[in-house]
Amino acid sequence: MKRTLCILLTLALAMPAFLYASAEGAVFTTPYYTLTLPEDWEIDMSDTGSEDGYEYLGCFYAPDDRGLAVYAFLEYFEDMKDFSLWNAGVDEIREYAEMAMEDLADDDPVFLGTVMAGSIPFVLIRGTDGDGNYLYADTMTNGYVIEFEAYVLDWDDNVYPVTDRHIEQFRDILATLVPVT
């Protein structure tokens, strides 16, 4: 009897981890990093390319109408080649976030905090541009900025307001980033 209870308890404790692992979806892979996406998310790598130090790495999006669509970019800044958020302290991350907010000043930015992907910090910002409400996140290492822009879209590409659920979904995805070594 005790053995049966022990086995049942072990299975019950292991079940959430199993369900979480099986719920993971596709892996968004670039030459620089990977991200694990939620189950059923789609990936579009059909229009990738680079120009003048700015590289479009693709898009991934939720399978539902009015879901999150995330566009991925890599940008290089020669004058920042000696700077990295990946080993920065709290004050440096705060200063970097303020700089990002200044760059997005026309979009009425709101700083939503940092998201950690292991030891890699991302600054997370909400803004509004000519297309509508969006989320922005980036991190920098040695002048390279890994950057994401996320909108809530329907199937006709109409933009909708970002909700707390979308912010949490975006945070969860960012937290899965693993650099390619």
Residue, then its C-alpha position, 0 to 999 in steps of 0.5 A: m500500500k505504501r509503495t503504491l501511494c509512493i508511486l502515485l505521489t511521484l507520478a503526480l509530482a512529475m506530471p506538471a513537468f511532463l505536461y509543461a515539456s509536452a506543451e512546448g512548441a516549435v523552436f525559433t532558430t536564428p544563427y545567433y540564438t534560439l527561442t522556445l515558443p508555445e504550442d501551435w505557434e507558427i514561424d515565418m522565415s520567408d522574408t529574412g535579410s540584412e542591410d547596413g548592419y540591420e538584420y530581419l531574422g523572421c517572425f513568430y506568432a500565435p495561432d489564434d485571431r488577435g494573437l501576439a505576432v513577434y518580429a525579430f531583428l539583430e542590429y549592430f552599433e560600432d560605437m557600443k562594441d565594448f558594451s554588454l548588458w550580459n555582464a552589466g550591473v543593475d545601474e548599467i541596465r537601468e541606464y540602458a533602459e533609459m536610453a532605449m526609452e529615449d530612442l522610442a520617445d515618439d511612441d510614448p514608451v512605458f518601461l515594463g521592467t526587465v526579463m531574464a533569459g538565464s543571466i541575459p537581461f532584456v529591457l521590456i517597453r510598451g509603446t504606441d506607433g502609427d500602427g498601434n500598441y506594441l511591445y518592444a524588448d532588446t538586449m545588447t552584447n558587444g554592440y549587437v542588439i537582439e531586438f523584438e517588436a510584438y503586436v497583437l494582430d488579427w488575420d487581416d493585420n489589424v492591430y489591437p491593444v496589448t493586454d496583461r496576458h500578451i505581456e506575460q506571454f511575451r515575457d515567457i518567450l523571451a525567458t527561453l532565449v539561448p545564445v548559439t555557441 
